[in-house]
Amino acid sequence: MWCKALEESTYVDATFIQFSKRFTCAKLNAEVDTTTAARYRVLGYPTIMVLNEKGEELDRVVGYYRAPEFISQVEDYLAGRNTLASMVAEEPAKKNDPEFIYKLADRFADHGLFEDSRQRFLVFVTLDPKNKSGKVDDAYYRLARMARKQHDYANDRKYAQIILDRYPESDMMKPAFLEVGQGFRKDGQLAKARKIFLDYAKRFFQMNGVTGSLPSLAYDHSDVVSRELMEPLLKVGVIQTRASMDLKRESSTADFRSVWARIRSRNVARFS
């Protein structure tokens, strides 16, 4: 999604087009050219590498940015400002600054240096025990996601559960709830994963109401495990297949309420 957003907005911006003429630009599919992706530790998309003439990384832009912000970041990197290397050099003087440590941890994660990132995030949460920054829950979520990418599903669930236990009002609570389920799913514990996902569906459908927005997940029909696991949620309307995500629901609210009640009662009896 964000790769497409870059192509349709940032890359066609007149200022960006002029700026890009200073560089030799190349586009690679990291899922096809896995050797290059592994060399540069590209683990998220979009990732835009800023390299020197020797192919050495100056730094990277990860995620979507509009043209002015994108250009500003690259100009900083070219001048040696706000790079990962420059931040590492600043760390001894700012080791007790929670905001700085969080940013450094975030940058390490963007660079695929998960162990360095994990160490800084854990330092950050000790520096801000009362969550004055409002980012401790985000730090635990990053820790959970990194653990899952490293196939460490026990720590994935542990960090996500911390959010549920300590920060139940956080905006990261729902993603953490799903992360616990994903941790069980990836770990092959499908019964536990199914219970988590169905609990999520029941709780947040009731909280939002039939006229409110429903949480949405997408899954791939080609993934047999995902299909077997997610089918109950597809039936209750909490997830959509990729093919149906652009289709408008045709059922009325009253009809949907009735269908939901019948399906929900069947699924609860079968899976809870």
C-alpha positions as CSV (number, residue, x, y, z in Angstrom):
1,M,0.0,0.0,0.0
2,W,2.7,2.5,1.0
3,C,4.9,1.6,-2.0
4,K,2.0,2.5,-4.2
5,A,1.4,5.7,-2.3
6,L,5.0,6.7,-2.9
7,E,4.7,6.0,-6.6
8,E,1.4,7.9,-7.0
9,S,2.2,11.0,-4.9
10,T,5.8,11.5,-3.9
11,Y,7.6,10.2,-7.0
12,V,5.4,12.2,-9.3
13,D,5.8,15.5,-7.4
14,A,7.5,18.1,-9.6
15,T,9.9,19.1,-6.8
16,F,10.9,15.4,-6.2
17,I,11.4,14.7,-9.9
18,Q,13.8,17.6,-10.1
19,F,15.6,16.5,-6.9
20,S,15.9,12.9,-8.2
21,K,17.9,14.0,-11.2
22,R,20.9,14.3,-8.9
23,F,20.8,10.5,-8.4
24,T,21.0,7.3,-10.3
25,C,17.8,5.6,-9.2
26,A,17.0,1.9,-9.4
27,K,14.0,-0.1,-8.2
28,L,14.2,-3.7,-7.0
29,N,11.6,-6.2,-5.9
30,A,13.0,-7.4,-2.5
31,E,10.8,-10.5,-2.6
32,V,12.4,-11.5,-5.9
33,D,16.0,-10.2,-5.5
34,T,16.4,-11.7,-2.0
35,T,20.2,-11.6,-2.2
36,T,20.3,-7.8,-2.4
37,A,17.5,-7.5,0.1
38,A,19.5,-9.7,2.6
39,R,22.7,-7.8,1.9
40,Y,21.1,-4.5,3.0
41,R,18.8,-6.1,5.6
42,V,15.6,-4.9,4.0
43,L,12.7,-6.3,6.1
44,G,10.0,-3.7,5.5
45,Y,8.5,-2.0,2.5
46,P,9.0,0.6,1.1
47,T,12.7,1.0,1.9
48,I,14.6,3.5,0.0
49,M,18.4,3.1,0.3
50,V,20.7,6.2,-0.1
51,L,24.0,4.8,-1.3
52,N,27.3,6.4,-2.2
53,E,29.2,5.6,-5.5
54,K,30.7,2.5,-3.9
55,G,27.3,1.0,-3.0
56,E,27.8,1.8,0.7
57,E,24.7,2.8,2.6
58,L,24.6,6.4,3.9
59,D,21.1,5.7,5.4
60,R,17.6,4.8,4.4
61,V,14.1,6.2,4.2
62,V,11.6,3.6,5.5
63,G,7.9,4.0,5.0
64,Y,5.8,6.7,3.2
65,Y,6.7,10.4,3.2
66,R,5.4,13.2,1.1
67,A,8.0,14.9,-1.2
68,P,9.1,17.7,1.2
69,E,9.7,15.3,4.1
70,F,11.4,12.7,1.9
71,I,13.7,15.3,0.3
72,S,14.6,16.7,3.8
73,Q,15.6,13.3,5.1
74,V,17.8,12.6,2.1
75,E,19.5,16.0,2.3
76,D,20.2,15.3,6.0
77,Y,21.8,12.0,5.1
78,L,24.0,13.5,2.4
79,A,25.2,16.1,4.9
80,G,25.8,13.4,7.6
81,R,22.9,14.7,9.8
82,N,20.4,12.4,11.5
83,T,22.0,9.3,10.1
84,L,22.2,6.1,12.2
85,A,25.9,6.5,12.4
86,S,25.6,10.1,13.7
87,M,23.0,9.0,16.3
88,V,25.2,6.2,17.5
89,A,28.0,8.7,18.0
90,E,25.7,10.9,20.1
91,E,24.5,8.0,22.3
92,P,27.1,8.3,25.1
93,A,26.1,11.9,25.7
94,K,22.3,11.2,25.5
95,K,22.1,7.7,27.1
96,N,19.6,8.9,29.7
97,D,17.4,10.8,27.3
98,P,14.3,8.7,26.7
99,E,13.2,10.5,23.5
100,F,16.7,10.1,22.0
101,I,16.9,6.4,23.0
102,Y,13.5,5.7,21.5
103,K,14.5,7.3,18.2
104,L,17.7,5.4,18.1
105,A,15.9,2.1,18.8
106,D,13.5,2.9,16.0
107,R,16.3,3.6,13.6
108,F,18.1,0.4,14.4
109,A,14.8,-1.5,13.7
110,D,14.4,0.2,10.4
111,H,17.9,-0.9,9.5
112,G,17.1,-4.5,10.3
113,L,19.5,-4.5,13.3
114,F,17.0,-6.0,15.7
115,E,19.3,-7.0,18.5
116,D,20.6,-3.4,18.7
117,S,17.1,-2.1,18.5
118,R,15.8,-4.5,21.2
119,Q,18.5,-3.4,23.6
120,R,17.6,0.3,23.2
121,F,13.9,-0.3,23.5
122,L,14.4,-2.2,26.7
123,V,16.5,0.7,28.0
124,F,13.8,3.2,26.9
125,V,11.0,1.4,28.9
126,T,13.2,1.5,32.0
127,L,13.9,5.2,31.5
128,D,10.2,6.0,31.2
129,P,8.4,3.7,33.7
130,K,5.3,5.9,34.0
131,N,5.0,6.2,30.2
132,K,5.2,10.0,30.3
133,S,6.3,10.0,26.7
134,G,3.2,8.0,25.7
135,K,5.5,5.7,23.7
136,V,6.2,2.8,26.0
137,D,3.3,0.8,24.6
138,D,4.6,1.5,21.1
139,A,8.1,0.3,22.2
140,Y,6.6,-3.0,23.5
141,Y,4.7,-3.4,20.2
142,R,7.9,-2.9,18.2
143,L,9.6,-5.5,20.4
144,A,6.8,-7.9,19.8
145,R,6.9,-7.5,16.0
146,M,10.6,-7.8,15.9
147,A,10.5,-11.0,17.9
148,R,7.9,-12.4,15.5
149,K,10.1,-11.6,12.5
150,Q,12.9,-13.5,14.2
151,H,10.5,-16.5,14.9
152,D,10.7,-15.9,18.6
153,Y,7.0,-16.4,19.2
154,A,7.2,-16.7,23.0
155,N,8.7,-13.2,23.3
156,D,6.3,-11.9,20.6
157,R,3.4,-12.9,22.8
158,K,5.1,-11.8,26.0
159,Y,5.7,-8.2,24.8
160,A,2.2,-7.9,23.3
161,Q,0.7,-9.2,26.5
162,I,2.5,-6.5,28.5
163,I,0.6,-3.9,26.5
164,L,-2.7,-5.7,27.2
165,D,-1.9,-5.9,31.0
166,R,-0.4,-2.5,31.6
167,Y,-1.9,-0.3,28.9
168,P,-5.4,-1.5,28.3
169,E,-6.5,2.0,27.1
170,S,-3.7,2.4,24.7
171,D,-4.2,2.8,21.0
172,M,-1.8,-0.1,20.7
173,M,-4.1,-2.4,22.6
174,K,-6.0,-3.8,19.6
175,P,-2.9,-4.4,17.5
176,A,-1.3,-6.1,20.6
177,F,-4.4,-8.3,21.0
178,L,-4.1,-9.5,17.4
179,E,-0.3,-9.9,17.9
180,V,-0.9,-12.4,20.6
181,G,-3.1,-14.4,18.3
182,Q,-0.5,-14.1,15.5
183,G,2.2,-15.3,17.8
184,F,0.2,-18.4,18.6
185,R,-0.7,-18.9,14.9
186,K,2.9,-18.7,13.7
187,D,3.9,-21.0,16.6
188,G,1.5,-23.6,15.3
189,Q,-0.8,-23.3,18.3
190,L,-3.9,-22.9,16.1
191,A,-6.6,-23.7,18.8
192,K,-5.2,-20.9,21.0
193,A,-4.9,-18.5,18.1
194,R,-8.5,-19.2,17.0
195,K,-9.7,-18.5,20.5
196,I,-7.8,-15.2,20.6
197,F,-9.1,-14.1,17.2
198,L,-12.7,-15.0,18.0
199,D,-12.5,-13.2,21.3
200,Y,-11.2,-10.1,19.5
201,A,-14.1,-10.3,17.0
202,K,-16.8,-10.6,19.8
203,R,-15.3,-7.9,22.0
204,F,-14.8,-5.2,19.4
205,F,-17.9,-5.8,17.4
206,Q,-19.9,-5.2,20.5
207,M,-17.9,-2.1,21.4
208,N,-18.2,-0.6,18.0
209,G,-21.8,-1.6,17.3
210,V,-23.2,-2.7,14.0
211,T,-23.3,0.8,12.6
212,G,-19.7,1.5,13.6
213,S,-16.4,0.5,11.9
214,L,-15.4,-3.1,12.2
215,P,-11.8,-4.1,12.7
216,S,-10.4,-5.5,9.4
217,L,-7.8,-8.1,8.6
218,A,-6.8,-9.4,5.2
219,Y,-5.5,-12.9,4.5
220,D,-4.5,-14.9,1.5
221,H,-6.6,-17.8,0.3
222,S,-3.5,-19.5,-0.9
223,D,-2.3,-19.9,2.7
224,V,-4.0,-23.1,3.9
225,V,-3.2,-22.5,7.6
226,S,-4.5,-18.9,7.4
227,R,-7.7,-20.0,5.7
228,E,-8.4,-22.8,8.2
229,L,-7.7,-20.4,11.1
230,M,-9.4,-17.2,9.7
231,E,-12.5,-18.7,8.2
232,P,-14.6,-18.1,11.3
233,L,-13.7,-14.5,11.3
234,L,-14.5,-14.2,7.6
235,K,-17.9,-15.5,8.3
236,V,-18.7,-13.0,11.0
237,G,-17.5,-10.1,8.8
238,V,-14.5,-9.0,10.9
239,I,-12.0,-9.9,8.2
240,Q,-12.3,-9.7,4.4
241,T,-10.5,-11.5,1.6
242,R,-8.3,-9.4,-0.6
243,A,-10.8,-10.0,-3.4
244,S,-13.7,-8.6,-1.4
245,M,-12.0,-5.7,0.3
246,D,-13.1,-3.2,-2.4
247,L,-16.7,-4.5,-2.5
248,K,-19.4,-2.6,-0.7
249,R,-21.5,-4.6,1.7
250,E,-25.0,-5.0,0.3
251,S,-26.7,-6.2,3.4
252,S,-28.7,-3.7,5.5
253,T,-27.8,-3.0,9.1
254,A,-30.9,-5.0,10.3
255,D,-30.1,-8.0,8.1
256,F,-26.4,-7.9,9.2
257,R,-27.4,-7.8,12.8
258,S,-29.6,-10.9,12.4
259,V,-27.0,-12.8,10.4
260,W,-24.3,-11.8,12.9
261,A,-26.4,-13.1,15.9
262,R,-26.9,-16.5,14.2
263,I,-23.3,-16.9,13.1
264,R,-21.9,-15.7,16.4
265,S,-23.9,-18.1,18.4
266,R,-22.8,-21.0,16.3
267,N,-19.1,-20.0,16.4
268,V,-19.1,-19.4,20.1
269,A,-20.6,-22.9,20.7
270,R,-18.1,-24.5,18.4
271,F,-14.8,-22.7,19.2
272,S,-14.9,-21.0,22.6
